[in-house]
């Protein structure tokens, strides 16, 4: 058995969940010990209490089962518990590709029978590993959802709506189309329900964001382009912001920036010039000093590289035209 296929302990499975929540840009509070795990995930004014059941995903086994059937074997449990004010999450973890599978607790709310298991197709797990998300039709209006760690918060937020796509074969086909090609025009997809249309659009946007983030961070080796910090503190920042009509989710419109420098970049305290040098906004620095908020500006300045780290692949490097446009719309002048 390879290390990747080794079954994780419950404590290790909890670690994958917590890492996924943080990878999604959210914070975590531990509310209890033992399985099921009770957590609270929060960011800004948004918060969700979670009751998480999780097992390893293994092959279905047996000649009577489809060759591509994978499953979680539910053990040590008589019935899934649901409480008001909580989201009950049933998960599987497929270590081979580093993806989760989520199952609809509403379809499994009755007492469990002998040796219960929940299934998902291998194809969905593999597609989720590639794009970030994939639905899997289980029949009887039930679907399982495979997703990568960086999609965790999106799954939790739209939990019920995503699983409701099993109620309509037409809606399921639309969700599957977005999973296979996130760039598809969601306004042209036939859907029977407005709430599901909103969810499809959200999934499409998230998948494009996740692809952009992954490509940018890989291009910069997960290091901040202006100070070199990694530590899982780097973001993928758009040079030309998303709301602008010229913005694109391409690596050449991105910079890997640590949390501090991402915020400073968005607030125009520092920027990258069209010769790839790093500049501090001296007008803003003087203003901050004048209003007694300039403490730390010298340390901030010393923490910046003279020029950014450049990706080794030339096509990944910031587009000069995008850098100029990004600076212009942020109010920078020569």
C-alpha positions as CSV (number, residue, x, y, z in Angstrom):
1,X,0.0,0.0,0.0
2,X,1.5,3.4,-1.0
3,X,1.6,6.3,1.4
4,X,-1.0,8.1,-0.6
5,X,-3.5,5.2,-0.2
6,X,-2.9,4.7,3.5
7,X,-6.0,5.2,5.6
8,X,-5.9,8.2,7.9
9,X,-6.9,8.1,11.5
10,X,-9.8,10.2,12.7
11,X,-7.4,12.8,14.1
12,X,-5.6,13.0,10.7
13,X,-9.0,13.3,8.9
14,X,-9.8,16.2,11.2
15,X,-6.5,17.8,10.2
16,X,-7.5,17.6,6.5
17,X,-10.8,19.3,7.2
18,X,-9.2,22.1,9.2
19,X,-6.5,22.6,6.6
20,X,-9.2,22.7,3.9
21,X,-11.2,25.4,5.8
22,X,-8.1,27.5,6.2
23,X,-7.1,26.9,2.5
24,X,-10.5,28.3,1.6
25,X,-9.6,31.5,3.4
26,X,-11.7,30.9,6.6
27,X,-10.8,30.5,10.3
28,X,-11.7,27.6,12.6
29,X,-12.9,27.1,16.2
30,X,-12.8,23.7,17.8
31,X,-16.1,23.2,19.7
32,X,-15.8,19.6,20.8
33,X,-13.5,16.5,20.9
34,X,-14.2,13.2,19.3
35,X,-16.1,12.1,16.2
36,X,-18.4,13.6,14.9
37,X,-16.2,16.7,15.0
38,X,-17.9,20.0,15.9
39,X,-16.3,23.1,14.4
40,X,-17.2,26.6,13.7
41,X,-15.8,28.2,10.6
42,X,-16.0,31.9,10.2
43,X,-14.8,34.8,8.1
44,X,-15.8,38.4,8.6
45,X,-19.5,38.4,9.6
46,X,-20.1,35.0,8.1
47,X,-20.1,31.9,10.4
48,X,-21.2,28.3,10.2
49,X,-21.4,25.7,13.0
50,X,-20.5,22.3,11.6
51,X,-21.1,18.7,12.7
52,X,-18.7,16.7,10.6
53,X,-18.8,12.9,10.0
54,X,-15.8,11.7,8.0
55,X,-14.3,8.4,6.8
56,X,-11.7,7.3,4.3
57,X,-12.8,6.6,0.8
58,X,-12.0,3.1,-0.5
59,X,-12.8,1.0,-3.5
60,X,-16.2,-0.6,-3.4
61,X,-14.7,-4.1,-3.9
62,X,-16.5,-7.3,-4.9
63,X,-17.3,-8.5,-8.4
64,X,-21.0,-7.5,-8.0
65,X,-20.1,-3.8,-7.7
66,X,-19.2,-1.5,-10.6
67,X,-15.4,-1.2,-11.1
68,X,-15.5,2.6,-10.7
69,X,-17.5,2.5,-7.4
70,X,-15.8,4.1,-4.4
71,X,-17.4,4.5,-1.0
72,X,-17.2,5.4,2.7
73,X,-17.9,2.6,5.1
74,X,-19.9,4.1,7.9
75,X,-18.8,2.6,11.2
76,X,-19.5,3.2,14.9
77,X,-22.7,5.0,14.2
78,X,-26.5,4.2,14.5
79,X,-27.8,7.4,13.0
80,X,-26.5,10.8,11.8
81,X,-27.4,13.5,14.2
82,X,-28.8,16.9,13.1
83,X,-29.2,19.9,15.4
84,X,-30.8,23.3,14.7
85,X,-28.3,25.9,13.9
86,X,-25.8,23.4,12.6
87,X,-24.9,22.0,9.2
88,X,-24.3,18.3,9.4
89,X,-21.6,17.3,6.9
90,X,-21.0,13.7,5.8
91,X,-17.6,13.4,4.1
92,X,-15.2,11.0,2.6
93,X,-11.5,11.6,2.1
94,X,-9.7,10.1,-0.9
95,X,-6.0,10.5,-0.1
96,X,-4.9,9.2,-3.5
97,X,-6.0,12.5,-5.2
98,X,-6.5,14.7,-2.1
99,X,-10.2,15.3,-2.6
100,X,-13.4,15.1,-0.4
101,X,-16.7,13.5,-1.2
102,X,-19.8,15.1,0.3
103,X,-23.1,13.2,0.9
104,X,-26.6,14.6,1.6
105,X,-27.5,13.9,5.2
106,X,-31.2,14.5,4.3
107,X,-31.1,11.3,2.3
108,X,-29.7,9.3,5.2
109,X,-31.5,10.7,8.2
110,X,-33.2,7.4,9.2
111,X,-31.5,4.9,11.5
112,X,-28.7,3.2,9.6
113,X,-28.8,-0.5,8.7
114,X,-26.2,-3.2,8.9
115,X,-22.7,-2.2,7.5
116,X,-24.0,0.9,5.7
117,X,-21.9,2.6,3.0
118,X,-22.2,5.6,0.8
119,X,-21.0,5.5,-2.8
120,X,-19.4,7.9,-5.4
121,X,-18.0,7.3,-8.8
122,X,-14.2,7.4,-9.3
123,X,-14.7,9.6,-12.4
124,X,-16.1,12.4,-10.2
125,X,-13.3,12.1,-7.7
126,X,-10.7,12.4,-10.6
127,X,-12.5,15.3,-12.2
128,X,-12.6,17.2,-8.9
129,X,-8.9,16.6,-8.4
130,X,-8.4,18.3,-11.8
131,X,-10.9,21.2,-11.8
132,X,-11.9,21.5,-8.1
133,X,-15.5,20.2,-8.1
134,X,-17.6,17.4,-9.7
135,X,-21.1,16.1,-9.0
136,X,-21.9,12.3,-9.1
137,X,-25.4,11.1,-9.8
138,X,-26.4,8.3,-7.4
139,X,-29.9,7.9,-8.7
140,X,-33.2,8.4,-6.8
141,X,-32.7,12.2,-7.0
142,X,-29.5,11.9,-4.9
143,X,-26.1,13.2,-5.8
144,X,-22.7,13.1,-4.2
145,X,-20.3,16.0,-4.6
146,X,-16.6,15.6,-5.0
147,X,-14.4,18.6,-4.3
148,X,-10.9,19.8,-3.7
149,X,-9.8,21.4,-0.4
150,X,-9.9,24.9,-1.7
151,X,-13.7,24.4,-2.5
152,X,-14.5,23.4,1.0
153,X,-16.1,26.7,2.1
154,X,-18.2,26.9,-1.1
155,X,-19.5,23.4,-0.5
156,X,-20.5,24.2,3.1
157,X,-22.2,27.5,2.2
158,X,-24.3,26.1,-0.6
159,X,-24.6,22.6,0.9
160,X,-28.4,22.0,0.5
161,X,-28.7,23.8,-2.8
162,X,-25.9,21.8,-4.4
163,X,-27.3,18.5,-3.3
164,X,-30.8,19.6,-4.5
165,X,-29.5,19.5,-8.1
166,X,-30.3,15.8,-7.9
167,X,-34.0,16.7,-8.1
168,X,-33.8,17.6,-11.8
169,X,-31.8,15.8,-14.5
170,X,-31.7,19.0,-16.5
171,X,-30.2,21.0,-13.6
172,X,-27.8,18.2,-12.8
173,X,-26.6,18.3,-16.4
174,X,-26.0,22.0,-16.1
175,X,-24.0,21.6,-12.9
176,X,-22.0,18.8,-14.5
177,X,-21.3,21.0,-17.5
178,X,-19.8,23.7,-15.3
179,X,-17.7,21.1,-13.5
180,X,-16.2,19.9,-16.8
181,X,-15.7,23.4,-18.2
182,X,-15.8,26.3,-15.7
183,X,-15.5,28.9,-18.5
184,X,-19.0,27.9,-19.9
185,X,-21.5,30.8,-20.1
186,X,-23.8,30.0,-17.2
187,X,-26.5,32.4,-18.5
188,X,-27.1,30.1,-21.4
189,X,-27.5,26.9,-19.3
190,X,-31.1,25.7,-19.0
191,X,-32.1,25.5,-15.4
192,X,-35.5,25.0,-13.7
193,X,-34.8,26.9,-10.5
194,X,-33.4,30.4,-9.9
195,X,-31.6,29.4,-6.7
196,X,-29.8,26.7,-8.6
197,X,-28.9,29.2,-11.3
198,X,-27.3,31.4,-8.7
199,X,-25.4,28.4,-7.3
200,X,-24.2,27.4,-10.7
201,X,-22.9,30.9,-11.3
202,X,-21.2,30.8,-7.9
203,X,-19.6,27.4,-8.6
204,X,-18.3,28.6,-12.0
205,X,-16.8,31.7,-10.5
206,X,-15.2,29.8,-7.7
207,X,-13.7,27.2,-10.0
208,X,-12.2,30.0,-12.2
209,X,-10.9,31.7,-9.0
210,X,-9.4,28.4,-7.8
211,X,-7.7,27.8,-11.1
212,X,-6.3,31.3,-11.2
213,X,-5.0,31.1,-7.6
214,X,-3.4,27.7,-8.1
215,X,-1.7,28.8,-11.3
216,X,-0.4,32.0,-9.8
217,X,0.9,30.5,-6.6
218,X,2.7,27.7,-8.5
219,X,4.2,30.2,-10.9
220,X,5.7,32.1,-7.9
221,X,6.6,28.9,-5.9
222,X,4.1,30.0,-3.2
223,X,6.3,32.9,-2.3
224,X,5.3,36.5,-2.1
225,X,6.7,38.3,-5.2
226,X,7.7,41.4,-3.2
227,X,9.2,39.9,0.0
228,X,9.7,36.2,-0.5
229,X,7.5,35.0,2.4
230,X,5.7,31.6,1.9
231,X,4.4,30.0,5.1
232,X,1.0,29.4,3.4
233,X,0.3,33.1,3.8
234,X,0.4,34.0,0.1
235,X,-2.6,35.0,-2.0
236,X,-3.1,35.3,-5.7
237,X,-3.8,39.0,-6.4
238,X,-5.2,40.3,-9.6
239,X,-3.1,43.1,-11.2
240,X,-6.2,44.5,-13.0
241,X,-9.0,43.9,-10.5
242,X,-11.8,41.5,-11.3
243,X,-14.6,44.1,-11.6
244,X,-12.7,45.9,-14.4
245,X,-13.9,45.0,-17.9
246,X,-10.3,44.2,-19.0
247,X,-9.5,41.8,-16.1
248,X,-8.8,38.2,-17.0
249,X,-8.1,35.1,-14.9
250,X,-4.7,34.5,-16.5
251,X,-1.4,34.1,-14.7
252,X,0.1,37.2,-16.4
253,X,-2.6,39.2,-14.6
254,X,-1.6,37.9,-11.2
255,X,0.9,38.4,-8.5
256,X,1.6,36.1,-5.5
257,X,1.5,38.4,-2.5
258,X,1.5,37.7,1.3
259,X,-1.4,38.9,3.3
260,X,0.3,42.1,4.3
261,X,1.5,43.1,0.9
262,X,-1.8,42.0,-0.8
263,X,-3.6,44.5,1.4
264,X,-1.0,47.2,0.9
265,X,-1.2,46.6,-2.9
266,X,-5.0,46.9,-3.0
267,X,-4.8,50.1,-0.9
268,X,-2.1,51.6,-3.1
269,X,0.5,51.8,-0.4
270,X,2.9,49.9,-2.6
271,X,2.9,48.7,-6.2
272,X,4.9,47.0,-8.9
273,X,6.1,49.3,-11.7
274,X,6.3,48.4,-15.4
275,X,10.0,47.6,-15.1
276,X,9.1,45.2,-12.3
277,X,10.6,47.4,-9.6
278,X,8.7,47.7,-6.3
279,X,7.6,51.2,-5.2
280,X,6.2,52.7,-2.0
281,X,3.6,55.4,-2.3
282,X,5.5,58.2,-0.7
283,X,2.5,60.6,-0.8
284,X,0.4,58.1,1.1
285,X,3.3,57.3,3.5
286,X,3.6,61.1,4.3
287,X,-0.1,61.3,4.8
288,X,-0.1,58.4,7.2
289,X,2.7,60.0,9.2
290,X,0.8,63.3,9.3
291,X,-2.2,61.7,10.9
292,X,0.0,59.7,13.3
293,X,-0.5,56.3,11.5
294,X,2.9,56.0,10.0
295,X,4.5,53.8,12.6
296,X,6.3,50.9,10.9
297,X,6.7,52.5,7.5
298,X,10.4,52.2,7.5
299,X,10.3,48.5,8.5
300,X,7.6,48.1,5.8
301,X,9.9,49.7,3.2
302,X,12.9,47.6,4.3
303,X,10.9,44.4,3.9
304,X,10.3,44.9,0.2
305,X,12.6,43.6,-2.5
306,X,13.9,46.2,-5.0
307,X,12.3,44.2,-7.8
308,X,9.8,41.4,-7.8
309,X,10.5,37.7,-7.9
310,X,9.8,36.7,-11.5
311,X,8.3,33.3,-12.5
312,X,10.7,31.2,-14.5
313,X,8.2,30.7,-17.3
314,X,8.1,34.0,-19.3
315,X,4.4,33.7,-20.2
316,X,3.6,33.6,-16.5
317,X,5.3,36.9,-15.8
318,X,3.1,40.0,-15.3
319,X,2.0,41.6,-18.5
320,X,3.5,45.1,-18.8
321,X,0.2,46.4,-20.2
322,X,-1.8,45.0,-17.3
323,X,0.7,46.4,-14.8
324,X,0.3,49.9,-16.4
325,X,-3.5,49.6,-16.4
326,X,-3.6,48.3,-12.9
327,X,-1.5,51.2,-11.6
328,X,-3.6,53.7,-13.5
329,X,-6.9,52.6,-12.1
330,X,-5.4,52.5,-8.6
331,X,-4.4,56.2,-9.0
332,X,-0.6,55.9,-9.5
333,X,1.2,58.5,-11.5
334,X,4.9,58.9,-12.5
